[in-house]
Amino acid sequence: MNILTKHKKKGEDGFKKFICNLETSSEAKQKEILEVAFLEDPVYVSAILPNLISADFITKLSQSEVLKVYNNLSNPIKMFLYAFFNTPSENILVNELFPSNLKRIYDDEKEVTTSIKTGEQETARFTIVKIIRSLQDRLEIERFQWKLPSPAILSGTHMENPKDGMFSLIYEESNVPALEGNYKHKQREGKWYHYYPNGKTMAVGYYKSGEKSGEWVFNFTNGTKKARGEYQDNLKQGQWTLYDKDGMEKFVFYERGRIK
């Protein structure tokens, strides 16, 4: 359950490290990590989201900064092609940020490229994010403007609850509930409610001795149902019903947290 604990112990550095780890995780893995982390501490996670970048952040750089990214890549034209092939960012990058000589080389390479494998694209995009972050840290391009929460949130002290009984947490900026439920022997127990920053219910479910157990329901940010199923020993178990944003259902079966 405590996916964030080790990062909170390192304060601001841990916060930034967690973000950088997310930025180089696949979309599916990122969603999985954020779902678990959101249940643990929605206030911490809501502070993370505005700081996340992807390879598409490159379109916010100047031409000289893009060239610094270029010069730090091995086989840069191919890496850019893999990362941005037929994406909205490609047009901005190639037509607005590349100097004319690089644009010609890129266009020639693209002309003989019919498709990009998913794994190749992910690797290229993660590599570009790492280089952007490294250049920012070294001040070789403009420093990233981190949006940091309060020291209490960074260290996790806002979640300290030494007493048994009802516990509630609010979002600092909106002053709406973030989560509420009962502690017993310093562990979550019984029914808990988790909320999005807009006040809509994110999830409702049960804990037993600090672990998710029994029926859980998850919602989209607009409050419509997203998923329903059961946990056993903190892992998804049995049949889960998943809903798209139009309400269409599909069924997925889990065995100790893994899709069967």
C-alpha positions as CSV (number, residue, x, y, z in Angstrom):
1,M,0.0,0.0,0.0
2,N,2.8,2.4,0.9
3,I,4.2,3.1,-2.6
4,L,5.0,6.7,-1.7
5,T,6.7,6.2,1.7
6,K,10.3,6.0,0.5
7,H,9.9,9.1,-1.6
8,K,8.3,11.1,1.2
9,K,11.3,10.3,3.4
10,K,13.5,12.2,0.9
11,G,11.2,15.2,0.7
12,E,11.6,17.4,-2.4
13,D,14.2,15.1,-3.9
14,G,12.0,12.1,-3.5
15,F,9.0,14.0,-5.0
16,K,11.0,14.8,-8.1
17,K,12.5,11.3,-8.3
18,F,9.0,9.8,-8.2
19,I,7.9,12.1,-11.0
20,C,11.0,11.2,-13.2
21,N,10.3,7.5,-12.6
22,L,6.7,8.0,-13.8
23,E,7.8,9.9,-16.9
24,T,9.8,6.9,-18.1
25,S,7.1,4.3,-17.4
26,S,4.7,3.0,-20.1
27,E,1.3,4.6,-20.2
28,A,-0.3,1.4,-18.7
29,K,2.3,1.2,-16.0
30,Q,2.0,4.9,-15.2
31,K,-1.8,4.6,-14.8
32,E,-1.3,1.5,-12.6
33,I,1.2,3.4,-10.3
34,L,-1.0,6.5,-10.1
35,E,-4.1,4.5,-9.2
36,V,-2.3,2.9,-6.3
37,A,-0.6,6.1,-5.2
38,F,-3.9,8.1,-5.4
39,L,-5.6,5.7,-3.0
40,E,-2.6,6.1,-0.6
41,D,-2.4,9.9,-0.7
42,P,-4.5,11.8,-3.2
43,V,-3.1,15.2,-2.1
44,Y,0.5,14.1,-2.8
45,V,-0.5,12.7,-6.2
46,S,-2.6,15.8,-7.2
47,A,0.6,17.8,-6.6
48,I,2.6,15.5,-8.8
49,L,0.4,15.7,-11.9
50,P,1.1,19.4,-12.9
51,N,4.8,18.6,-12.9
52,L,4.7,15.6,-15.2
53,I,6.2,16.1,-18.7
54,S,6.5,13.8,-21.8
55,A,8.7,13.9,-24.8
56,D,6.1,16.4,-26.3
57,F,7.5,19.0,-23.9
58,I,10.2,19.5,-26.5
59,T,7.8,21.7,-28.4
60,K,8.0,24.2,-25.6
61,L,11.7,24.6,-26.0
62,S,13.5,27.2,-28.2
63,Q,15.3,26.1,-31.3
64,S,18.7,26.4,-29.6
65,E,17.4,24.2,-26.7
66,V,16.1,21.6,-29.2
67,L,19.6,21.5,-30.8
68,K,21.1,20.8,-27.3
69,V,18.7,17.8,-27.0
70,Y,19.7,16.8,-30.5
71,N,23.4,16.9,-29.7
72,N,22.9,14.7,-26.6
73,L,21.2,11.9,-28.6
74,S,22.9,9.0,-30.3
75,N,21.5,8.8,-33.8
76,P,19.3,11.9,-33.2
77,I,17.3,12.0,-36.4
78,K,16.2,8.4,-36.1
79,M,15.5,9.0,-32.4
80,F,13.3,12.0,-33.1
81,L,11.5,10.1,-35.9
82,Y,10.8,7.2,-33.6
83,A,9.5,9.5,-30.8
84,F,7.3,11.8,-32.9
85,F,6.4,9.8,-36.0
86,N,2.9,11.1,-37.2
87,T,2.2,12.8,-33.9
88,P,0.8,16.4,-33.4
89,S,4.2,17.4,-32.0
90,E,6.1,16.3,-35.1
91,N,4.8,19.2,-37.2
92,I,5.8,21.8,-34.6
93,L,9.2,20.2,-34.1
94,V,10.2,19.7,-37.7
95,N,8.6,22.7,-39.3
96,E,9.1,25.3,-36.6
97,L,12.0,24.2,-34.4
98,F,14.4,22.4,-36.7
99,P,16.8,24.4,-38.8
100,S,16.4,23.8,-42.6
101,N,19.3,21.4,-42.9
102,L,17.9,19.1,-40.2
103,K,14.4,19.3,-41.6
104,R,15.7,18.0,-45.0
105,I,17.4,15.1,-43.3
106,Y,14.4,14.3,-41.2
107,D,12.0,14.4,-44.2
108,D,14.3,12.1,-46.2
109,E,14.4,9.6,-43.3
110,K,10.7,9.7,-42.9
111,E,10.1,9.1,-46.6
112,V,11.6,5.6,-46.3
113,T,9.9,4.9,-42.9
114,T,6.5,3.3,-43.1
115,S,5.8,2.6,-39.4
116,I,7.3,2.6,-35.9
117,K,7.1,-0.2,-33.4
118,T,5.5,0.7,-30.1
119,G,8.6,-0.4,-28.2
120,E,10.8,1.7,-30.4
121,Q,8.6,4.7,-29.9
122,E,8.4,4.3,-26.1
123,T,12.2,3.9,-25.8
124,A,12.8,7.0,-27.9
125,R,10.3,9.1,-26.0
126,F,11.7,8.1,-22.6
127,T,15.3,8.8,-23.8
128,I,14.3,12.3,-24.9
129,V,12.5,13.0,-21.5
130,K,15.6,11.9,-19.6
131,I,17.8,14.2,-21.7
132,I,15.5,17.2,-21.3
133,R,15.4,16.7,-17.5
134,S,19.2,16.3,-17.4
135,L,19.7,19.5,-19.4
136,Q,17.3,21.3,-17.1
137,D,19.1,20.1,-14.0
138,R,22.4,21.2,-15.5
139,L,20.9,24.6,-16.5
140,E,22.0,24.0,-20.1
141,I,18.4,24.8,-21.0
142,E,15.8,26.8,-19.1
143,R,15.2,25.4,-15.6
144,F,11.9,23.6,-15.1
145,Q,9.5,25.6,-13.0
146,W,8.5,23.0,-10.4
147,K,5.2,23.4,-8.7
148,L,6.0,22.1,-5.2
149,P,3.4,21.5,-2.5
150,S,3.9,22.4,1.2
151,P,6.8,20.8,3.2
152,A,4.2,18.8,5.1
153,I,2.9,17.2,1.9
154,L,6.4,16.5,0.6
155,S,7.4,14.7,3.8
156,G,4.0,13.1,4.3
157,T,3.4,14.5,7.8
158,H,0.0,15.7,6.6
159,M,-1.0,12.0,6.7
160,E,0.2,11.2,10.2
161,N,-2.7,9.9,12.2
162,P,-1.5,8.5,15.6
163,K,-5.0,8.1,17.0
164,D,-7.7,5.6,16.1
165,G,-11.0,6.8,14.8
166,M,-12.2,8.9,11.9
167,F,-9.6,10.5,9.6
168,S,-10.1,13.0,6.8
169,L,-7.8,14.9,4.5
170,I,-8.5,17.9,2.3
171,Y,-6.9,19.3,-0.9
172,E,-5.0,22.5,0.0
173,E,-6.0,24.6,-3.0
174,S,-9.7,23.7,-3.3
175,N,-10.5,22.9,0.3
176,V,-12.6,19.9,-0.7
177,P,-12.3,16.4,0.8
178,A,-9.5,14.2,-0.5
179,L,-10.2,11.1,1.5
180,E,-12.0,10.0,4.7
181,G,-12.3,6.8,6.6
182,N,-11.5,5.1,9.9
183,Y,-8.2,4.1,11.4
184,K,-7.9,1.1,13.8
185,H,-4.5,0.3,15.3
186,K,-3.0,2.9,13.0
187,Q,-4.3,1.1,9.9
188,R,-7.2,1.8,7.6
189,E,-10.2,-0.2,8.5
190,G,-13.7,-0.4,7.0
191,K,-15.3,1.8,4.3
192,W,-13.2,4.6,2.9
193,Y,-14.0,7.4,0.4
194,H,-11.5,8.8,-2.0
195,Y,-12.2,12.0,-4.0
196,Y,-10.8,13.9,-7.0
197,P,-9.7,17.5,-6.5
198,N,-13.0,18.6,-8.2
199,G,-15.0,17.0,-5.4
200,K,-16.2,14.0,-7.4
201,T,-15.8,10.6,-5.8
202,M,-12.8,8.8,-7.2
203,A,-13.3,5.5,-5.3
204,V,-15.2,3.8,-2.5
205,G,-14.1,0.6,-1.0
206,Y,-13.1,-1.4,2.1
207,Y,-9.9,-1.9,4.0
208,K,-9.0,-4.7,6.4
209,S,-5.9,-4.2,8.6
210,G,-4.7,-1.6,6.2
211,E,-5.2,-3.6,3.0
212,K,-7.8,-3.2,0.3
213,S,-10.4,-6.0,0.8
214,G,-13.9,-6.7,-0.6
215,E,-15.9,-4.6,-3.1
216,W,-14.4,-1.5,-4.6
217,V,-15.9,1.0,-7.1
218,F,-13.8,3.4,-9.1
219,N,-15.1,6.5,-11.0
220,F,-13.9,8.8,-13.8
221,T,-13.2,12.4,-12.9
222,N,-16.8,13.4,-13.9
223,G,-18.2,10.9,-11.4
224,T,-19.4,8.2,-13.8
225,K,-18.5,4.6,-13.1
226,K,-15.1,3.4,-14.3
227,A,-14.6,0.0,-12.7
228,R,-16.1,-2.4,-10.1
229,G,-14.7,-5.5,-8.5
230,E,-13.2,-7.1,-5.5
231,Y,-9.8,-7.0,-3.7
232,Q,-8.3,-9.8,-1.7
233,D,-5.1,-9.2,0.3
234,N,-4.7,-5.8,-1.4
235,L,-4.8,-7.4,-4.9
236,K,-7.6,-7.4,-7.5
237,Q,-9.3,-10.8,-7.5
238,G,-11.9,-12.4,-9.7
239,Q,-14.2,-10.7,-12.2
240,W,-13.9,-6.9,-12.6
241,T,-16.3,-4.9,-14.7
242,L,-14.7,-2.0,-16.6
243,Y,-16.7,0.8,-18.1
244,D,-15.7,3.2,-20.9
245,K,-16.8,6.9,-20.7
246,D,-20.0,6.0,-22.7
247,G,-20.9,3.4,-20.1
248,M,-20.1,0.3,-22.2
249,E,-19.0,-2.6,-20.1
250,K,-16.3,-5.2,-20.5
251,F,-15.1,-7.9,-18.1
252,V,-11.6,-8.7,-16.9
253,F,-10.6,-11.6,-14.7
254,Y,-7.8,-11.2,-12.1
255,E,-5.8,-13.8,-10.2
256,R,-3.9,-12.2,-7.4
257,G,-3.6,-8.9,-9.2
258,R,-2.8,-10.3,-12.6
259,I,-5.1,-10.5,-15.6
260,K,-5.9,-14.1,-16.4
